[in-house]
Amino acid sequence: MTIQYTDAGVNLTSHQFEQDCDDIVARAKLAGVTDMLLIGADVAQSKQSLELAKRYGFVSTAGVHPHDAKSVGDDYLQQLSTLLCEPEVVAVGECGLDFNRDFSPRPQQQAVLNEQLNLAQQLNKPVYLHERDAFSAMQAQLERVTVKGVLHCFTGDAQALSFYLNYGLMIGVTGWVCDERRGAQLQALVPHIPDDRLLVETDAPYLIPRTLQPKPKSRRNEPAFISAVVQHIAQLRGQSAEHVAACCQANFTRLFSIGDESP
């Protein structure tokens, strides 16, 4: 029987998918992917992700990535609020802090994140968080609010993992865990994530699992490859792939209230 997977983070609006989006989704479904969270990284992409979610029967996010914090319009929060009223839009994000690349000035990143955290708290929506090399600043931001959500593409250390878990967040694990060059720290921490806090995501078209066999000719990741991430996580945790996939699917459904018609 085919394992059912949930991909908790896909950049389906990426230009890399423009020419064959239908094929990407079809391959994912053939590989057992039953649901995806389509990521919005700015207002325009959030609108596109919503359109794709409606087309394919998935769910999406609405938010502004820290890379794009410098470019927000005066009415961006109102536009996000409008999008978040749509039933397919289940989380605020991708929002957060990225002090690794600093594509937006850090004060601007922090201001835009703070506004989106407040919005999520106000609307009682989960947050889809990005944090890279910015743990202390993220900790300070989160301690000012009470939100639920997921720390997407977690690559932090034990201290960060402990804080995010104690705060109540779920932890999103990507193909980074399959990388023998830079994934060692994450590989050591993955067994310490409780079953009810784990989400698996491809972050496609990025972070293709380096454990894929045979290796694809293209470096473009896609949701159909999520099985490789699940298999590697299962090995690290001493669990079956079926168990890991089932846990992640249950966590996804619970966090994003999939199928919950209550207000």
Number of C-alpha atoms within 10 A of each C-alpha: 4 9 14 16 29 27 29 29 27 23 24 27 23 15 10 15 17 10 9 10 16 13 11 15 18 15 16 21 16 11 18 18 22 16 23 26 26 31 32 31 24 25 21 14 21 28 22 19 29 25 17 18 22 15 10 13 12 19 25 33 32 34 34 30 26 32 22 19 25 17 13 14 10 8 8 16 18 11 17 23 17 12 22 24 11 12 13 22 28 24 28 31 30 26 32 30 29 23 18 10 12 13 14 19 16 19 12 18 24 21 14 25 27 19 13 24 28 16 20 24 17 11 14 14 21 22 30 30 27 21 21 17 14 16 20 9 15 22 14 10 17 15 10 11 13 14 21 21 22 26 23 27 25 23 25 16 13 14 9 16 23 13 13 21 16 9 16 15 23 26 25 24 27 30 27 24 29 25 17 11 9 12 14 14 13 21 21 14 17 19 16 12 16 12 17 14 19 22 29 29 26 32 28 25 19 18 20 27 24 18 16 13 8 6 11 11 6 7 13 13 20 23 31 21 21 27 24 20 24 28 19 18 25 19 13 15 19 11 13 14 21 15 14 22 25 17 21 24 21 17 21 25 15 13 19 21 14 16 8 9 7 5 3
